[in-house]
């Protein structure tokens, strides 16, 4: 019988996407911000593609942004039922969620990649295992700030204030506020207390990300909270073969999102980064894509 661990180390084993996750994240960030010259002009792209939502958290006001942010678009139209675009945005977010769940957080979100890079900075790392109660915050933000406030608190003009984007989201200041203020002197002159508030929030997230893995994703991000709701029903999943498991615990140790994949394969916090699959010595863990390939061979 062929030893499965030696099989895993076979040089002829096919290269899998998860082995290049950081490169995929970087490519996704580049594709969703492809209008790079705008960073030097201090302007934003306003073409037809801007009406289409990208999967991850990527600010509409970023000079290079290819499309719109799902959360920003949702806030802009959720309180105005006369806009059919509201149904389009919601439908597109549901489609992303049903197809992949939080795989988008693990592979396609620019701000998720930004936090990953920060966490690689050499420093003492702290576990968030005992801070699980904070996870509920992102669901409060999703339903309370992104949906409830924007659906109820509407001005006389019918314009929905984008509360999360305006007062909370650090991606907006990172991708939009800072680059635009550097390149555009008129924007720089208009900076005030709101910019200072958002900049302070971004700095806090940056510092936390160095010591904790993805604090924004775990505790704050409403887009991650939305996709998490689909982890139990999404087409893409991580599968566990109990008969192959040797209870070594490597998968739990490898998971930086504090998920024990052996107990819950559709955990809300799982971002499908597949780190657990990478370290499993007996191939007890597999993805839906791999299972499809196996069935085809059979």
C-alpha positions as CSV (number, residue, x, y, z in Angstrom):
1,X,0.0,0.0,0.0
2,X,1.4,3.4,-1.0
3,X,2.0,5.7,2.0
4,X,-0.2,8.7,1.5
5,X,2.3,11.1,3.1
6,X,5.0,10.1,0.6
7,X,2.5,10.4,-2.1
8,X,1.8,14.0,-1.0
9,X,5.4,14.8,-1.3
10,X,5.8,13.3,-4.8
11,X,7.3,15.8,-7.2
12,X,4.9,14.6,-9.9
13,X,1.9,15.6,-7.8
14,X,-0.2,18.2,-9.7
15,X,0.2,21.8,-8.6
16,X,-3.0,23.1,-7.0
17,X,-4.2,26.7,-6.9
18,X,-4.0,26.8,-3.1
19,X,-0.3,26.5,-3.3
20,X,-0.2,29.9,-4.9
21,X,-2.9,31.6,-2.9
22,X,-0.9,34.8,-2.3
23,X,-0.2,35.1,-6.0
24,X,-3.9,34.6,-6.8
25,X,-4.8,37.3,-4.2
26,X,-2.3,39.7,-5.8
27,X,-3.6,39.0,-9.3
28,X,-7.2,39.5,-8.1
29,X,-6.2,42.9,-6.6
30,X,-4.5,43.9,-9.8
31,X,-7.4,42.9,-12.0
32,X,-9.9,44.8,-9.8
33,X,-7.7,47.9,-9.8
34,X,-6.4,47.7,-13.4
35,X,-6.7,51.5,-14.2
36,X,-3.3,52.1,-12.7
37,X,-2.5,55.5,-14.4
38,X,-5.4,57.1,-12.5
39,X,-3.3,56.9,-9.3
40,X,-1.0,59.5,-10.8
41,X,-3.8,61.6,-12.2
42,X,-5.8,61.7,-8.9
43,X,-9.0,60.7,-10.7
44,X,-11.2,57.6,-10.7
45,X,-12.4,55.4,-13.5
46,X,-16.1,56.1,-14.3
47,X,-16.7,53.9,-17.3
48,X,-19.5,51.3,-17.9
49,X,-17.7,48.6,-16.0
50,X,-18.0,50.6,-12.8
51,X,-21.7,49.5,-12.7
52,X,-20.6,45.9,-12.1
53,X,-19.7,44.7,-8.6
54,X,-16.4,42.9,-8.0
55,X,-16.5,40.0,-5.6
56,X,-14.3,41.4,-2.8
57,X,-14.1,44.5,-0.7
58,X,-12.6,47.1,-3.1
59,X,-13.4,50.7,-2.9
60,X,-15.4,52.4,-5.7
61,X,-13.3,55.6,-5.1
62,X,-10.0,53.9,-5.6
63,X,-8.4,55.6,-8.6
64,X,-7.7,52.2,-10.3
65,X,-10.9,50.4,-9.4
66,X,-12.3,48.4,-12.2
67,X,-15.8,47.9,-10.7
68,X,-17.9,48.8,-7.7
69,X,-17.7,47.4,-4.2
70,X,-20.7,45.1,-3.3
71,X,-21.2,46.8,0.1
72,X,-20.9,50.3,-1.3
73,X,-23.3,49.5,-4.1
74,X,-25.8,47.8,-1.8
75,X,-25.8,50.8,0.5
76,X,-26.3,53.2,-2.3
77,X,-29.5,51.6,-3.5
78,X,-31.0,49.5,-0.7
79,X,-33.2,52.4,0.5
80,X,-34.5,53.3,-2.9
81,X,-36.9,50.6,-4.1
82,X,-37.5,52.5,-7.4
83,X,-34.1,51.4,-8.5
84,X,-34.0,48.0,-10.1
85,X,-30.3,48.1,-9.7
86,X,-30.8,47.2,-6.0
87,X,-32.1,43.8,-7.0
88,X,-29.1,43.3,-9.3
89,X,-26.6,44.1,-6.6
90,X,-28.3,41.8,-4.1
91,X,-28.6,39.0,-6.6
92,X,-25.0,39.2,-7.6
93,X,-23.9,39.0,-4.0
94,X,-26.1,36.0,-3.4
95,X,-24.6,34.4,-6.6
96,X,-21.1,34.9,-5.3
97,X,-22.1,33.5,-2.0
98,X,-23.9,30.4,-3.3
99,X,-21.0,29.5,-5.7
100,X,-18.1,29.9,-3.3
101,X,-19.1,31.1,0.2
102,X,-16.2,32.7,1.9
103,X,-13.7,31.4,-0.7
104,X,-13.8,35.0,-2.0
105,X,-12.4,36.2,1.4
106,X,-9.6,33.7,1.2
107,X,-8.6,34.2,-2.5
108,X,-10.1,37.2,-4.1
109,X,-10.5,40.1,-1.6
110,X,-7.9,42.9,-1.9
111,X,-8.2,43.9,1.7
112,X,-7.9,40.3,2.9
113,X,-4.6,40.1,1.0
114,X,-3.5,43.4,2.5
115,X,-4.0,41.9,6.0
116,X,-2.2,38.7,5.1
117,X,0.8,40.7,4.0
118,X,0.8,42.7,7.2
119,X,0.7,39.5,9.3
120,X,3.8,38.3,7.6
121,X,5.8,41.1,9.2
122,X,8.1,39.4,11.8
123,X,6.6,40.0,15.2
124,X,5.0,38.1,18.1
125,X,1.6,36.7,17.0
126,X,-1.4,36.5,19.2
127,X,-4.3,34.0,19.0
128,X,-7.9,35.2,18.7
129,X,-9.2,31.9,20.1
130,X,-10.4,33.7,23.2
131,X,-11.9,36.6,21.3
132,X,-14.6,34.6,19.4
133,X,-17.3,36.7,21.0
134,X,-16.2,39.7,18.9
135,X,-17.1,37.8,15.7
136,X,-20.8,38.8,16.2
137,X,-19.8,42.5,15.6
138,X,-19.5,42.0,11.8
139,X,-23.1,40.6,11.7
140,X,-24.3,43.6,13.7
141,X,-22.6,45.9,11.2
142,X,-24.1,43.9,8.3
143,X,-27.7,44.0,9.5
144,X,-27.6,47.1,11.6
145,X,-25.4,49.5,9.7
146,X,-25.3,48.3,6.1
147,X,-28.9,47.2,5.8
148,X,-31.2,48.7,8.6
149,X,-29.8,52.2,8.7
150,X,-29.6,52.6,5.0
151,X,-33.1,51.2,4.5
152,X,-34.7,53.3,7.2
153,X,-32.7,56.6,7.5
154,X,-33.3,58.1,4.1
155,X,-33.0,61.9,3.4
156,X,-35.8,63.9,1.8
157,X,-33.9,63.7,-1.5
158,X,-34.1,59.9,-1.4
159,X,-30.3,59.6,-1.1
160,X,-29.1,56.8,1.2
161,X,-26.2,57.8,3.3
162,X,-23.4,55.1,3.0
163,X,-22.8,54.8,6.7
164,X,-20.4,51.9,6.6
165,X,-18.3,53.2,3.7
166,X,-18.3,56.8,5.0
167,X,-17.5,56.2,8.7
168,X,-16.1,52.7,9.1
169,X,-14.5,51.0,6.1
170,X,-10.7,51.3,6.2
171,X,-10.4,50.1,2.6
172,X,-12.0,53.4,1.4
173,X,-9.3,55.5,3.0
174,X,-6.5,53.1,2.0
175,X,-7.5,52.8,-1.7
176,X,-9.4,56.0,-2.2
177,X,-8.7,58.7,0.3
178,X,-5.0,58.5,0.6
179,X,-4.1,58.0,-3.1
180,X,-6.5,60.7,-4.3
181,X,-5.3,63.2,-1.7
182,X,-1.7,62.6,-2.6
183,X,-2.2,63.1,-6.4
184,X,-5.0,65.7,-6.3
185,X,-4.2,69.0,-4.5
186,X,-7.9,70.1,-4.5
187,X,-8.9,66.9,-2.6
188,X,-5.9,67.4,-0.3
189,X,-7.1,70.9,0.7
190,X,-10.6,69.6,1.5
191,X,-9.5,67.0,4.0
192,X,-11.0,67.4,7.4
193,X,-12.1,65.5,10.6
194,X,-13.7,62.7,8.7
195,X,-10.4,61.9,6.9
196,X,-8.5,62.0,10.3
197,X,-11.1,59.6,11.8
198,X,-10.9,57.1,8.9
199,X,-7.1,57.3,8.8
200,X,-6.9,56.6,12.5
201,X,-9.2,53.6,12.0
202,X,-7.0,52.3,9.2
203,X,-3.8,52.7,11.3
204,X,-5.5,50.7,14.1
205,X,-6.4,47.8,11.6
206,X,-2.8,47.9,10.3
207,X,-1.3,47.5,13.8
208,X,-3.8,44.8,14.8
209,X,-3.1,42.9,11.5
210,X,0.6,42.6,12.3
211,X,-0.1,40.9,15.6
212,X,-3.5,39.2,14.9
213,X,-4.5,37.3,11.8
214,X,-7.2,39.3,9.8
215,X,-8.8,41.3,12.6
216,X,-11.0,43.2,10.1
217,X,-12.3,40.0,8.5
218,X,-13.0,38.3,11.8
219,X,-14.6,41.1,13.6
220,X,-15.8,43.9,11.3
221,X,-16.2,43.1,7.6
222,X,-19.9,43.0,6.6
223,X,-19.1,41.5,3.2
224,X,-17.4,38.6,4.9
225,X,-20.4,38.3,7.2
226,X,-22.7,38.1,4.2
227,X,-20.7,35.5,2.4
228,X,-20.4,33.5,5.7
229,X,-24.1,33.0,5.6
230,X,-23.7,30.9,2.5
231,X,-20.9,28.6,3.7
232,X,-23.4,26.0,4.6
233,X,-25.1,25.9,1.2
234,X,-22.3,27.0,-1.2
235,X,-21.2,24.7,-4.0
236,X,-17.6,25.0,-3.0
237,X,-16.8,23.2,0.3
238,X,-14.0,21.5,2.2
239,X,-14.8,17.8,2.8
240,X,-13.6,15.7,5.6
241,X,-13.1,11.9,5.4
242,X,-13.2,10.6,9.0
243,X,-11.9,7.2,8.0
244,X,-8.6,8.7,6.7
245,X,-8.1,11.0,9.7
246,X,-5.4,10.1,12.2
247,X,-6.3,12.9,14.7
248,X,-2.9,14.6,14.4
249,X,-4.5,18.0,14.9
250,X,-2.4,19.7,12.3
251,X,-5.4,21.1,10.5
252,X,-6.7,22.9,13.6
253,X,-3.2,24.2,14.4
254,X,-2.8,25.5,10.8
255,X,-6.2,27.3,10.8
256,X,-5.6,31.0,11.6
257,X,-9.4,31.6,11.6
258,X,-9.8,29.4,14.7
259,X,-11.8,26.7,12.9
260,X,-11.6,23.0,13.7
261,X,-12.5,21.8,10.2
262,X,-12.9,18.2,11.5
263,X,-15.9,19.2,13.5
264,X,-17.5,21.8,11.2
265,X,-16.7,21.8,7.4
266,X,-19.1,24.6,6.8
267,X,-18.1,26.9,9.7
268,X,-19.1,30.5,9.2
269,X,-15.5,31.7,9.9
270,X,-13.9,29.4,7.3
271,X,-12.5,31.5,4.5
272,X,-11.6,28.4,2.4
273,X,-7.9,29.3,2.4
274,X,-7.2,25.6,2.4
275,X,-4.3,25.8,4.8
276,X,-5.8,22.8,6.6
277,X,-6.0,20.8,3.4
278,X,-2.3,21.7,2.7
279,X,-1.0,20.2,6.0
280,X,-3.2,17.1,6.3
281,X,-0.8,14.1,6.0
282,X,-3.4,11.6,5.0
283,X,-5.5,13.5,2.5
284,X,-8.5,13.3,4.9
285,X,-9.4,16.8,3.7
286,X,-10.3,17.7,0.2
287,X,-12.1,20.4,-1.7
288,X,-15.2,20.2,-3.9
289,X,-13.1,20.8,-7.0
290,X,-10.8,17.9,-6.2
291,X,-13.8,15.6,-5.5
292,X,-15.3,16.4,-8.9
293,X,-12.0,15.4,-10.5
294,X,-11.9,12.1,-8.5
295,X,-15.5,11.2,-9.6
296,X,-14.7,11.9,-13.2
297,X,-11.7,9.5,-13.0
298,X,-13.8,6.8,-11.5
